[in-house]
Amino acid sequence: GVTYEDLMRGHGPAAGPGDEVLLDYVVSLEDGTRVDSTLDRGLPVPVVLGEAFVRGLDDGLDGICAEGRRRITVPPVLAYGDQGVP
């Protein structure tokens, strides 16, 4: 399943289903190849928990606090699956 490691705890109330969070992300393959990054574009994306564009992010972001940082690992079946990236 989805695993995560808190790199920085953040502060304030924890995010839960229905809450919107601004997300900066870096997507890498298991071999370390960088696939996508909002940091490269300089634009974080809004994500409503329970409606994330990658299913596994809902689990990985649940409970994160404002300005928190997490390393979230999403297995392929909970990311884009067999369909790949649209």
Biotite code that builds the C-alpha atoms (Angstrom):
import biotite.structure as struc

atoms = struc.array([
    struc.Atom([0.000, 0.000, 0.000], chain_id="A", res_id=1, res_name="GLY", atom_name="CA", element="C"),
    struc.Atom([0.859, 3.647, 0.282], chain_id="A", res_id=2, res_name="VAL", atom_name="CA", element="C"),
    struc.Atom([3.634, 4.557, 2.692], chain_id="A", res_id=3, res_name="THR", atom_name="CA", element="C"),
    struc.Atom([4.820, 7.954, 3.843], chain_id="A", res_id=4, res_name="TYR", atom_name="CA", element="C"),
    struc.Atom([7.507, 9.541, 5.942], chain_id="A", res_id=5, res_name="GLU", atom_name="CA", element="C"),
    struc.Atom([7.051, 12.945, 7.569], chain_id="A", res_id=6, res_name="ASP", atom_name="CA", element="C"),
    struc.Atom([10.069, 15.082, 6.671], chain_id="A", res_id=7, res_name="LEU", atom_name="CA", element="C"),
    struc.Atom([8.657, 18.114, 8.470], chain_id="A", res_id=8, res_name="MET", atom_name="CA", element="C"),
    struc.Atom([5.560, 17.951, 10.691], chain_id="A", res_id=9, res_name="ARG", atom_name="CA", element="C"),
    struc.Atom([3.972, 21.307, 9.900], chain_id="A", res_id=10, res_name="GLY", atom_name="CA", element="C"),
    struc.Atom([1.480, 23.016, 12.196], chain_id="A", res_id=11, res_name="HIS", atom_name="CA", element="C"),
    struc.Atom([-2.219, 23.578, 12.723], chain_id="A", res_id=12, res_name="GLY", atom_name="CA", element="C"),
    struc.Atom([-5.078, 21.137, 12.188], chain_id="A", res_id=13, res_name="PRO", atom_name="CA", element="C"),
    struc.Atom([-4.532, 17.954, 10.207], chain_id="A", res_id=14, res_name="ALA", atom_name="CA", element="C"),
    struc.Atom([-6.044, 17.767, 6.709], chain_id="A", res_id=15, res_name="ALA", atom_name="CA", element="C"),
    struc.Atom([-8.807, 15.231, 6.160], chain_id="A", res_id=16, res_name="GLY", atom_name="CA", element="C"),
    struc.Atom([-11.338, 14.174, 3.518], chain_id="A", res_id=17, res_name="PRO", atom_name="CA", element="C"),
    struc.Atom([-12.835, 17.157, 1.704], chain_id="A", res_id=18, res_name="GLY", atom_name="CA", element="C"),
    struc.Atom([-10.044, 19.542, 2.706], chain_id="A", res_id=19, res_name="ASP", atom_name="CA", element="C"),
    struc.Atom([-8.044, 21.267, -0.018], chain_id="A", res_id=20, res_name="GLU", atom_name="CA", element="C"),
    struc.Atom([-4.264, 21.284, 0.202], chain_id="A", res_id=21, res_name="VAL", atom_name="CA", element="C"),
    struc.Atom([-1.727, 22.993, -2.064], chain_id="A", res_id=22, res_name="LEU", atom_name="CA", element="C"),
    struc.Atom([0.701, 20.350, -3.209], chain_id="A", res_id=23, res_name="LEU", atom_name="CA", element="C"),
    struc.Atom([4.213, 20.567, -4.586], chain_id="A", res_id=24, res_name="ASP", atom_name="CA", element="C"),
    struc.Atom([5.396, 17.204, -5.807], chain_id="A", res_id=25, res_name="TYR", atom_name="CA", element="C"),
    struc.Atom([8.244, 15.387, -7.486], chain_id="A", res_id=26, res_name="VAL", atom_name="CA", element="C"),
    struc.Atom([7.361, 12.104, -9.217], chain_id="A", res_id=27, res_name="VAL", atom_name="CA", element="C"),
    struc.Atom([10.205, 9.624, -9.567], chain_id="A", res_id=28, res_name="SER", atom_name="CA", element="C"),
    struc.Atom([10.363, 6.033, -10.727], chain_id="A", res_id=29, res_name="LEU", atom_name="CA", element="C"),
    struc.Atom([11.835, 3.322, -8.517], chain_id="A", res_id=30, res_name="GLU", atom_name="CA", element="C"),
    struc.Atom([15.193, 3.730, -10.283], chain_id="A", res_id=31, res_name="ASP", atom_name="CA", element="C"),
    struc.Atom([15.252, 7.440, -9.346], chain_id="A", res_id=32, res_name="GLY", atom_name="CA", element="C"),
    struc.Atom([14.330, 8.772, -12.809], chain_id="A", res_id=33, res_name="THR", atom_name="CA", element="C"),
    struc.Atom([12.458, 12.054, -12.348], chain_id="A", res_id=34, res_name="ARG", atom_name="CA", element="C"),
    struc.Atom([9.194, 12.011, -14.309], chain_id="A", res_id=35, res_name="VAL", atom_name="CA", element="C"),
    struc.Atom([7.354, 15.185, -13.275], chain_id="A", res_id=36, res_name="ASP", atom_name="CA", element="C"),
    struc.Atom([7.653, 18.009, -10.782], chain_id="A", res_id=37, res_name="SER", atom_name="CA", element="C"),
    struc.Atom([5.626, 21.062, -9.839], chain_id="A", res_id=38, res_name="THR", atom_name="CA", element="C"),
    struc.Atom([8.876, 22.497, -8.486], chain_id="A", res_id=39, res_name="LEU", atom_name="CA", element="C"),
    struc.Atom([10.205, 22.657, -12.064], chain_id="A", res_id=40, res_name="ASP", atom_name="CA", element="C"),
    struc.Atom([7.125, 24.631, -13.124], chain_id="A", res_id=41, res_name="ARG", atom_name="CA", element="C"),
    struc.Atom([6.990, 26.755, -9.966], chain_id="A", res_id=42, res_name="GLY", atom_name="CA", element="C"),
    struc.Atom([3.252, 26.122, -9.530], chain_id="A", res_id=43, res_name="LEU", atom_name="CA", element="C"),
    struc.Atom([1.821, 23.954, -6.733], chain_id="A", res_id=44, res_name="PRO", atom_name="CA", element="C"),
    struc.Atom([-1.479, 22.248, -7.517], chain_id="A", res_id=45, res_name="VAL", atom_name="CA", element="C"),
    struc.Atom([-4.614, 22.275, -5.369], chain_id="A", res_id=46, res_name="PRO", atom_name="CA", element="C"),
    struc.Atom([-5.826, 18.821, -4.309], chain_id="A", res_id=47, res_name="VAL", atom_name="CA", element="C"),
    struc.Atom([-9.066, 18.030, -2.499], chain_id="A", res_id=48, res_name="VAL", atom_name="CA", element="C"),
    struc.Atom([-8.514, 15.004, -0.260], chain_id="A", res_id=49, res_name="LEU", atom_name="CA", element="C"),
    struc.Atom([-10.723, 12.221, -1.528], chain_id="A", res_id=50, res_name="GLY", atom_name="CA", element="C"),
    struc.Atom([-10.484, 13.506, -5.125], chain_id="A", res_id=51, res_name="GLU", atom_name="CA", element="C"),
    struc.Atom([-6.719, 13.396, -5.782], chain_id="A", res_id=52, res_name="ALA", atom_name="CA", element="C"),
    struc.Atom([-5.519, 12.887, -9.364], chain_id="A", res_id=53, res_name="PHE", atom_name="CA", element="C"),
    struc.Atom([-3.518, 9.874, -8.120], chain_id="A", res_id=54, res_name="VAL", atom_name="CA", element="C"),
    struc.Atom([-5.593, 7.580, -5.895], chain_id="A", res_id=55, res_name="ARG", atom_name="CA", element="C"),
    struc.Atom([-2.771, 6.863, -3.472], chain_id="A", res_id=56, res_name="GLY", atom_name="CA", element="C"),
    struc.Atom([-2.261, 10.559, -2.695], chain_id="A", res_id=57, res_name="LEU", atom_name="CA", element="C"),
    struc.Atom([-5.511, 10.624, -0.728], chain_id="A", res_id=58, res_name="ASP", atom_name="CA", element="C"),
    struc.Atom([-4.001, 8.137, 1.727], chain_id="A", res_id=59, res_name="ASP", atom_name="CA", element="C"),
    struc.Atom([-0.580, 9.776, 1.704], chain_id="A", res_id=60, res_name="GLY", atom_name="CA", element="C"),
    struc.Atom([-1.871, 13.298, 2.353], chain_id="A", res_id=61, res_name="LEU", atom_name="CA", element="C"),
    struc.Atom([-4.473, 12.416, 4.975], chain_id="A", res_id=62, res_name="ASP", atom_name="CA", element="C"),
    struc.Atom([-3.419, 13.982, 8.263], chain_id="A", res_id=63, res_name="GLY", atom_name="CA", element="C"),
    struc.Atom([-0.778, 16.326, 6.860], chain_id="A", res_id=64, res_name="ILE", atom_name="CA", element="C"),
    struc.Atom([-0.595, 19.757, 8.526], chain_id="A", res_id=65, res_name="CYS", atom_name="CA", element="C"),
    struc.Atom([0.024, 23.170, 6.962], chain_id="A", res_id=66, res_name="ALA", atom_name="CA", element="C"),
    struc.Atom([3.589, 23.550, 5.687], chain_id="A", res_id=67, res_name="GLU", atom_name="CA", element="C"),
    struc.Atom([4.283, 19.893, 6.401], chain_id="A", res_id=68, res_name="GLY", atom_name="CA", element="C"),
    struc.Atom([6.505, 17.867, 4.069], chain_id="A", res_id=69, res_name="ARG", atom_name="CA", element="C"),
    struc.Atom([6.123, 14.167, 3.349], chain_id="A", res_id=70, res_name="ARG", atom_name="CA", element="C"),
    struc.Atom([7.829, 11.617, 1.179], chain_id="A", res_id=71, res_name="ARG", atom_name="CA", element="C"),
    struc.Atom([4.928, 9.544, -0.136], chain_id="A", res_id=72, res_name="ILE", atom_name="CA", element="C"),
    struc.Atom([5.485, 6.247, -1.938], chain_id="A", res_id=73, res_name="THR", atom_name="CA", element="C"),
    struc.Atom([2.558, 5.145, -4.079], chain_id="A", res_id=74, res_name="VAL", atom_name="CA", element="C"),
    struc.Atom([2.687, 1.704, -5.722], chain_id="A", res_id=75, res_name="PRO", atom_name="CA", element="C"),
    struc.Atom([1.777, 1.659, -9.433], chain_id="A", res_id=76, res_name="PRO", atom_name="CA", element="C"),
    struc.Atom([-1.610, 0.030, -8.850], chain_id="A", res_id=77, res_name="VAL", atom_name="CA", element="C"),
    struc.Atom([-2.636, 3.005, -6.659], chain_id="A", res_id=78, res_name="LEU", atom_name="CA", element="C"),
    struc.Atom([-1.105, 5.573, -9.004], chain_id="A", res_id=79, res_name="ALA", atom_name="CA", element="C"),
    struc.Atom([-1.898, 5.426, -12.714], chain_id="A", res_id=80, res_name="TYR", atom_name="CA", element="C"),
    struc.Atom([-2.174, 1.622, -12.928], chain_id="A", res_id=81, res_name="GLY", atom_name="CA", element="C"),
    struc.Atom([-2.232, -0.181, -16.265], chain_id="A", res_id=82, res_name="ASP", atom_name="CA", element="C"),
    struc.Atom([-3.634, 2.901, -18.030], chain_id="A", res_id=83, res_name="GLN", atom_name="CA", element="C"),
    struc.Atom([-0.431, 4.864, -17.589], chain_id="A", res_id=84, res_name="GLY", atom_name="CA", element="C"),
    struc.Atom([-0.356, 8.639, -17.522], chain_id="A", res_id=85, res_name="VAL", atom_name="CA", element="C"),
    struc.Atom([-3.252, 10.208, -19.432], chain_id="A", res_id=86, res_name="PRO", atom_name="CA", element="C"),
])
